[in-house]
Amino acid sequence: MSDRPWSDVITADDEARYEAAGFGKPAGLGERPALLIIDVQYRTVGNSPKPFFESVAEDYRTSCGQAGWDAVANISRLLTTFRAQGWPVLYPYVAPKASYDSGRLGAKVPSIMDVPSQGYEFVAEVAPAEGDVLLPKRHPSAFFGTPLVSYLIDRAVDTLVVTGCTTSGCVRSSVVDAFAYNFRVAVPHDAVYDRTPTVHQANLFDMAQKYADVASTDRILAALSEVSA
């Protein structure tokens, strides 16, 4: 699986340096994949598709706007495949914030502390179904302070397909921790999203060099079809 979704911000020299150092080799998929859908709530995409600044002004200051909705369409495609195969689907998500949750994140990003309750609802197009695992979290990584590893072990999972947001935040943190636990990791670059294309692309490149296979949803679905064969 190979793509270059970072071509707008990563130079040929950047890529040559990592290639010379031996980074970025593909790890491939295992035999038992699970799908992580991280923080795909209305607070991260807005109430309806619209440009970033419009969504931030009209819906939620934490919204990523149209980029989020574009990713939701691809997450939905992945979700359909995982449900059809009976593979595990897990939803790490941010629960409504109480005053005692502020901590360092509340200091860095005060807007996250006053999201209206409806902003925490799952986006309907990719909402959980009976049998899916819900994992409320208080920090970026889906692994930190949650029983995620326990659920994955119980289901004999060896591969994580990581979707959701933000590419540079909760997705990246979860990918790094999944890598540290020795899971194979695939990131569909068009099924994760962030507030700026620059940050999105730079983090995709870095994850692809060190922690995950990064490819389009189409390519990951094709690879998954070989797993299910």
URUR-V462963 format. One line per field, one symbol per residue. phi: phi as a letter, one per 40 degrees, with the letter a starting at -180 (. if undefined). psi: psi as a letter, one per 30 degrees, with the letter a starting at -180 (. if undefined). burial: b if it has 24 or more other ideal C-beta (glycine too) atoms within 12 Angstrom, else e. Layout:
# URUR-V462963
phi->???
psi->???
burial->???
This chain:
# URUR-V462963
phi->.aabcbccbbcccdcccccccgcgccbgccbbcbbbbcfcbccbbgcacaddccccccbbcccbgddccccdccddcccdcccccgccbbbcaccdcbdccdfcccccbdcccbccdccccccdcbccbdgcbbbcbbbdccccgbcddccccccfcbbbcbbhacdcbccddcccccdccgccbbbcccbbaacbcccdcccddccccbbacbacddccccccccccc
psi->jklifgfffkleeeeeeeeefglgkkfllbfillkkjjhilfffflflklleeeeeefdkfgkfbeeeeeeeeeeeeeeeeeeefglkkkiklklkkleffdaeeeeeiffffhklefffkkkefhlllkflkkiklflekffjglgeeeeeeeghkfkkjklbllefceeeeeeeeeeeggkkkkjjfgglllfkeeeeeeeeeeeefeflkklleeeeeeeefeef.
burial->bebebbeeebeeeeeeeeeeeeebeebebbebbbbbbbbbbbbbbbbebeebeebbeebbbbbbbbbbbbbbbbbbbbbebbeeeebbbbbbbbbebeeeeeeeeeeeeeebbebeeebebbbebbebeeebbbbbbbbbbbbeebebbebbeebebbbbbbbbbbbbbbbbbbbbbbbebebbbbbbbbbbbbbebebbbbbbbbbbbbbbbbbbbebbbebbeebee
